[in-house]
Amino acid sequence: MNIEVFELERTQSLWENTVSYNLTETGIHPFNLSELLTGEERDHLIKTRLGYGQTNGSIELRDAISEMYEGTDRDQIMVTNGSIEANFITLWTLLEAGDELVLMLPNYMQLFGAARAFGVKVTPFYLREDLGWQPDLDELRGIVTSRTKMIAVCNPNNPTGAILNGTAMEEIVQLARDAGAWLYADEIYRGAEFDRRETPSFYGRYDKTIVAGGLSKAYALPGLRIGWLVGPHDVIAETWKRRDYTTITTPILSNEIAAIVLRPDRRARILERNRNILNENLPLLTEWADSHPGLFSFVPPLAGGMVFLRYNLELNSTELVTRIRKEKSTFIVAGDCFGMDHRLRIGIGSEKEYLRAGLERISESLSEMR
């Protein structure tokens, strides 16, 4: 198998732990256990035996996830090591070499690279900045055909922070239904909305729908490495077959913590804390961008811990972020990682003063360049 380098992840892995200010993260400032759990809950964890957990996820955790998706039961849930494993085993389960995947771009680029490694034909459809990062539905209708095996979306979207409107969601579902294709929705940012209204899930709109979620982004718990799939019973059973060949199980302590986190009252408090952070930081980023007149423009994100900016400099995005990293020990993501030069992705989920200091470093670098 010939597999291409996953540029976004490789770039972040190389540099995110070597800089003073890492603004590449698209989640929210992580919790520690003292902030997250009661003393009684921490004592319970200390006494937990560190054996293997149930390989498809603990019953308690799968029940908690199932309660978030109306009409499902625990056997329609597969718990994974982050949503990245959920994405991988879904492709492995449902697509074969020669199949066609119609993929939303820009996007977290894992599906793009992994599908191509499997020999799948990837046909992109693009979110349009001039449409507020919504798709051109006429264009999409011309792309989806009877040969399409899967339509894949990321909603809310990484890197734009856009949320598909109701018309777009309905049309995507109908196109999948008409083609008899699978509809796969990465919903990892669901719960991180600035207006505090949870994004409607694609799950339940069509019988060949599978969605992925997890605790890394909206829940500010990336270190737990808990993701999940929700889908029809037979497909989830098939993903379990593949799972036995990958990581086998998620850590038993992570299962215990995740089951606590997803209790309705705890879940609501966590999401409220995280949305507060985002709503404090977006004005800071906006004010910073406005302080550089004529340099930046962007469509304000509706969800997620990032802003996707267009910049007005005659300099490639990889070259620009490399200079900022080397000169100011501050790291942001180049638009090149998404195939979109002259753009930058800046994470806004960190602590406010950390974000402010990182942005000041970027300003210093830009002033020196200009």
Secondary structure, 3 states (H helix, E strand, C coil): CCCCCCHHHHHHHHHCCCCCEECCCCCCCCCCHHHHCCHHHHHHHHCCCCCCCCCCCCHHHHHHHHCCCCCCCHHHEEEEEHHHHHHHHHHHHHCCCCCEEEEEECCCCHHHHHHHHCCCEEEEEEEEHHHCCEECHHHHHHHCCCCEEEEEEECCCCCCCCCCCHHHHHHHHHHHHHHCCEEEEECCCCCCECCCCCCCCCCCCCCCEEEEEECCCCCCCHHHCEEEEECCHHHHHHHHHHHCCCCCCCCHHHHHHHHHHCCHHHHHHHHHHHHHHHHHHHHHHHHHHHCCCCCEECCCCCECCEEEEEECCCCCHHHHHHHHHHHHCEECEEHHHHCCCCEEEEECCCCHHHHHHHHHHHHHHHHHHC
